[in-house]
Amino acid sequence: MMELNNKRVLVVGLGKSGVASALFLKAHGARVTVSDTKSGDELRNEIPTLLDHGITVETGGHGERTFRGQDLIVVSPGVPVDAAPLAQARALGESVIGEIELAAQYLPGPIVAITGSNGKTTTTTLTGEILTAGGLPTLVGGNIGTPAISLAGRARPETVIVLEVSSFQLETIKTFRPRIAVVLNVTPDHLDRHKTLEVYVDAKARIFENQGPEDFAVLNADDPTCVTMAARTRAQVFWFSRQKEVAQGAWVRDGNILFREGTQQREVMQVSEIPLKGAHNLENVLAAACAGVLMGCEPEKIRQAVRDFKAVEHRLEFVATIRGVDYYNDSKATNVDATIKALESFPANIHLILGGKDKGSDYSVLNELLRQRVKRVYTIGAAAAKIESQIKSVEIVHAETLESALRKANAIAEVGDVVLLAPACASFDQFKSYEHRGRVFKEIVQELAVEAEQAQS
């Protein structure tokens, strides 16, 4: 555990984790400065709390002198690790870590860390439910919404901490060591920041960096990149697969989920009992079940937790049926692979809303699936022109905004159709976050439902 009393600490980036880190550091006696490129006006909700706690606030850019003479720099996930001020700080021998590394120093119990390009939030939430059902004191956080550092004051040595961790967070670890490290899948994402798939994979693989032989790595046997990652860990490897039997871990046979460890094999539950749509959610359940068994949960408790599980908000979330048309919010589908998984959850007759802030993605890989299942694509946001240039297999409606896309789809869609927001892009061109985008989607759908009722009466 690092000594913070009277240490000079700089927190870079004032997202949720940055604010939580600053308050934690101050409470532990550090002399804290925060720095963000956003303007004071953009940060008006965060600044008063920080000032009230005696924290120095710098907005509108990073001053070169701010980074000098710091004992520790804590960087938020949204700040690129190769940003010039951080590179200079490292060159001067200053210690630069992320919030997840700071938290790891103060979390006394076992950590279950879950990463992957898609499915992290669902699997993290479900794993938390499974461990709770199994009678283990459990806290859930990380990239999922509650910063890991916020859990530090509540965790006891017996508390299991379940964390969703992103590639951005893993870039800045030093000692972070999960008892169980789960990698769900690795597909191209965040290439606008990582530049190459190789760099992205390397960031994900850092989840294993500090594991030892008494720890566990849980990997997707159906994902070629995950398979290669097994060579990067000293932990015991457990696999999950929906397509084949595995030597050790969870798989599916004759509609049943089985778990094998050594010579022991046991049935966990039937696939038909899973309440979530889509093959990708079967993978999420297999991964969460693996983590549950490895932490000592009985199969019956795992089965109970899965059966009671409700879909995560903004992840293939059913919103309403209007005049026989179903509306689904998958705002969390912020990359192409997530959109593919969403499309695979419906057999046909989809009206797909695509677009937002591009992340260096190739949308042409969607063409075959669009041809098979999608009636029309409605493009929105900054990525619209790029998407329209790469999609050749289906009619495209240029909609600009989410409301325009929904109103156009509502006017055209027929009984039995599905209107699906699975945008394959980040949200930051028109919205504050994917949650904000999803909430707006749901609000507009409810407006359309009211209008449809009024038209009938």
N, C-alpha and C positions, 0 to 999 in steps of 0.2 A: 504494500500500500504506500503510495507516494505521500511525502510530507508537503502539505499545501500552506501551512501557516506562514503568513508574511511573504509568501512567494509572489513574484510578479507574473501574472498569467494574462495572456491575450486570447480572447475568443473571436474567431474570424467567421462571420456569417451569423445572421440573427433569425434563422428559422426556428422551429420549435426546439430542436436539439441544442441550438446555440444559446437560446434564452435559458433553457433548463441547465445547461452546463455552467453558464455565468452565475446563476443563482446558487448552484451547488458549490462552486468554487469559493464564492464569497462567504457562504455559510461555514466553510471549512477554513476561513481565515486568510484566504488569498487576497492580494490586491489586484482587482480585476478590471481590465479594459475590454470593451467590445468594439469591433470594427466591421462595417458593412458598406458595400458600394451603393446600396439603396439610399434614397434621400430621407431626411428627417420626417418629411410628410408621409412617405410610404411606410415608415416604421413608427408612426405616431401611437399605435396601440401597444407596442412593446416598450418604448422608451421610458414612460413614467415609472413603471415597475422597477426597471433597472436603476434609474436615478434614485428612487426611493431607498434602494438597498446600498447606495453609495458606490455604484459601478460607473466608471467613466465610459461615455458613449461617443464613438466617432462614426459619423454617417457621411454619405456622398463620396466615398472613396477610401482607399487605404493610404494613410500617410507613411512615408518611408521610415520616419523615425519611430513610428508606433511599434514597428516590428523589432526594433533594436533593444537589447538589454532585457529581454523577457526570459524568465526562467523556464517557461512552458508556453507553447502555442497550441490551442485546441481548435481544430478546423472543422466546420460543419460539412456534411456530405455534399451540399450543393456547391461548394467552392472547389474548383479544380486543384488537384494536389501540385500541379506544375505551374501554378500561378507565380508570377515573377517575385512578389514579396516573400512567398513561402520558400522558393528556391534560394533566395538570398539569406533568409533566416537559417536554413539548413547549412548553407555554406559557412555561416558564422558559428556553427556548432549548437544552435538552439534546438531544443527538442520540439518536434511537431507531431502531434497525435490527433486522432479523431475522438468524437464523443463516445463511441462504442468502446474504444480503448480506455478512456478515462473511467467509464462505468465498470469495465472489467476489473479494475483495481479495487473496486468497492462492493462488488457482488460476491458474497461469501459462499454461496451454494452452487450446485451444478448448473451449467448453462446448456440448453438445447438451442443451437443456432441453425436457422433455416434460410437458405438462399436459393437462387434460381432465376431464370429470366421471367418465368410465369408461375403463378400458383402459390407464391410465397405467403400472401396474406391469408388465403383460405387455409393453407396447411398449418401456418403458425397459430391461427385462431383455433382450428380443430385440435391440434396437438395440445394446446392449453386446456381445452374442454376434456380431452381424453385423460390427461394427467390429473385434473381436478376430480373427474369421475372415479379415477383409480385411488383417490384418497391422499394424493400428494399436495402439499401446500404449493401453489403455483402462481407466478406473476407473468404477464405477457406484455411485451413491448418491443422497442426497436423501431425499425422503419415503418411499422404498422400504425404508428400514431403516438404512442406514449414513449418518449425518449428513454433509452435504457438507463440513463443517469437518474431519471426520476424514480426508478425502482430501487435505487441503492439504499435509501433510507428505510425502506419497508422490508427488505429482504433479510431473512435469517439464514444461518448455515444450512438448515434443512429445506429452504425454499428453492424450488426448481424455477429457473428463469428461462422462459421461452422467448427467443428474440428472432424477429425477422431482420435479416441483415442484407444490405445491398452491396453491389460491387464498389460503390463510392465509399461506403463505410469500411469495407475490408481493405481498401488501399492504404488506410492510415492506422492499421493495428501494429502492435509490437509484441505484446504478451497475451493477447486475447486467446483463450483456450476453451473451446466448448467440450463438454463431456460427450455430447452427440452433435456432430456436424452433418446436416442434411443438404444435399444438392439435388434439386428437383429436375432440372433440365438446363441446358445452356444453348441458347439460340441468339443470333445477332441482335443486339440491343445497345443503346447508348453509344453508338459508334460516332456520334457527333462529338462525344467527349473522349472516349477511349481510343478512337481513330482506327484501330484494327481489332478483329475478332480475337487474335492471339493475346493482345494486351487485356482485353475483357475477360478471357478465360483465365489468364494469370491472376487477375484481381479476384475472381470467384474462388480460385483454388487456394488463396491465402487463408480461407476458413480452416484448412487442415494444418497450417504452418506450425502451430505449437502443440498439436495433439501428440499423445504418447500411446504405447501399446495397450494401456488400460482404457482408452477412449474408444468411441465408435464413429465410423463414417457411414452414412446411409446414402446410397447412390442409385440413380435410375439406370437399370440394366438395359433399357430400351433406347437410351440416349447415347449416341456414339462418343460425344465429348465427355459425358459423365464416366463412361467406361474407361477412357484414357486417364481420368483423374485419379483412379484407384491407385495408380503408381505413385501419387504425390503425397500419400498419407501414411503415417506409421501406426494409425489406429486400426482396430479390427473393422473390416469392411462387411457391411450388410447391404444386400441389394433389394430393390423392389422392382417388380415387372408385371405388366398386365398381359404380356405376350408369351412369356416362357417361364419354365421352372427355374428357380435359382438355388445355388448351393447353400446359401445362408441368407435369410431375410423373408420377404413377403411376396407372394405371387398368387395367381388366380388359376384354379382348376375346377372345371365343371360348375362354374357359377359360384364357387366358394373362395374366400380369401384364406390362404394358409400361411403359417409362419414356421420357419425352420431355423433351429439353432443347434449346431452339432448334429446329434442323432435324434434330437427331439423335434417332433412335428405336431402342430396343433391347428385346429380350425378356429378362425377369429370370427367370421360372419359371412353371410351371403351377400353377393354383389347387389342383388335385388333390393336389399335393405337400405342401400345408400340413397339419401333423398336428393342428392345434387345431380343436375344434368351434366352430360358430357363425359367422354372417355378421359379427358384430362383430370376431371374430378375423381375418377377411380384411382389415377396415379397419386393424387394428393392424399387420398384416404390410405392407400398402401404405405406411403411415406410416413404419415402420421401414426399409423398402426405400428410400424417398425419402431418408431421413437417410443411409443407407449409401452410396447413389450420390453424394450431394452431398459426402460426406466422402472420396470417391475409391475406394470398394470396387467390385471387379469383380462383375458379375451372378452369375457362377458361385459366388463366395464367399458372396454373399447367399443364393443358393439352398441351398447346403450348410448354412449356419447355420440357416435356417428349417426345413429338413428334419430337422435334429438337435434342434430345440428341444422341450423338455418344458414342459407347462403349468405356470404358476406355482402354487405351493401356495395353496390356499383360493380358487382361481379356476376354477370348473367342473372341479374335481378329482375324478376317478373314485376311489372309495374301496373298494367291494366289491360283489359280487353275492351276495345271500342268497336262497335258494329262488326264483331266477329274477327277483328284483327288484334293479335297479341303484341304488346310493346315490351321490349326487354332493354334494360340499362346495363351495358357492359363497359362503362366509362373507364374502368381499370384496364381495359385492353389497350395499353399504350404502346404496343409494338406489333409488328406484322404477325409474329407467331401466335400472340394472344388472340388476334382477330381470326386466324385460321382455326384455333381451338373453339372459338365462339361459333363460327360458321359450321363446324363439324357437329355442333350440338343440335342443329335443325336440318331436317332432310331437304327442304326446298322452300320456294315462295318467300324469300327473304328480301326485304327492302333495307339495304345496308347504308348506314351513315358513316362516312370515312373522312378523316382530316383533322387538322390541328397544327401543332408545331412539329415539323419534320425532325427525325432523329438520325438522319443519314440512312434511311431505310430503302429497301428495294420492294416496291409494291407490285411489280410484275409477277412475283411468285404467287400472288393471289388469283391470277387469271383463271386457272383451271377450276378451282373451287367456285369462283364466281360464276363461271359458265354453267356449272352443274346445279348450283343451289340458289343463285341470286337473281331476282327479277330486275332490280335497278340499284345503282349506287348513287348516293347523294353526297356531294363533296362540300366540305366546309373548311374555313380557316386558311392559314398561311400555306399549308401543303397542298391545297386543292389543285393548283396547276401541275405540280409534279405527279400527283396521283393520276390526274386526267391524261397525262402524257404516257403513263406506263400501263394503264388498264385499257385493254382492247376487246375484252370478251363480253361486255355487257353494256346496256344503255346507261349513260351517266347524266345525272341532273345536277347542274352547278347551282348550289344553294347558298353559298356564302356563310350563313349563320345556322345555328342549331334549330332555332325556331322556324326559319324558312324551310329547312330540310324536313322537319316533322310535319309542317302544314302541307307541304307538297306530297309527302308520303301518305299522309292521312287522306288526302283527296283522291289518290290513285289506288291505294291498297284495297284488296277484295277480301271477302270472308275466307278465313283459313290462312291468310298471309301473316308474316311476322315482320314487324318494324324493329330493327336492331341497331342500337348505338354500340359499335365496336370499332373505334376510330383509328386504331393502329398508329396513333400519334400522341405526343405529349399535349397538354392542355393549355400551355402558358401563353399562347397567342391571344386567346379570347377569354380565358378563365384563370382563376387563381390556382387551381389544382384539379386533378381528375375528380375529386369529391365534389367540388363546386360545379363542374361540368355535369356530373351525374345528377346532382340536385336540381339544376336548371332543366335537364331533360325530364325529370319526374314532374316538376311543376308545370311544364308545358303540356305533357301528356294528360295531367289532371285537368288542365284548362280545356283541352280537346274533348275529354270525356264529358265535362259539364256542357260544352257546346253541343255535343251529339245528343245528350239527354234533352236539352232545351229544344232542339230541332224536332225531336220526336213528340214533344208534349204540345 
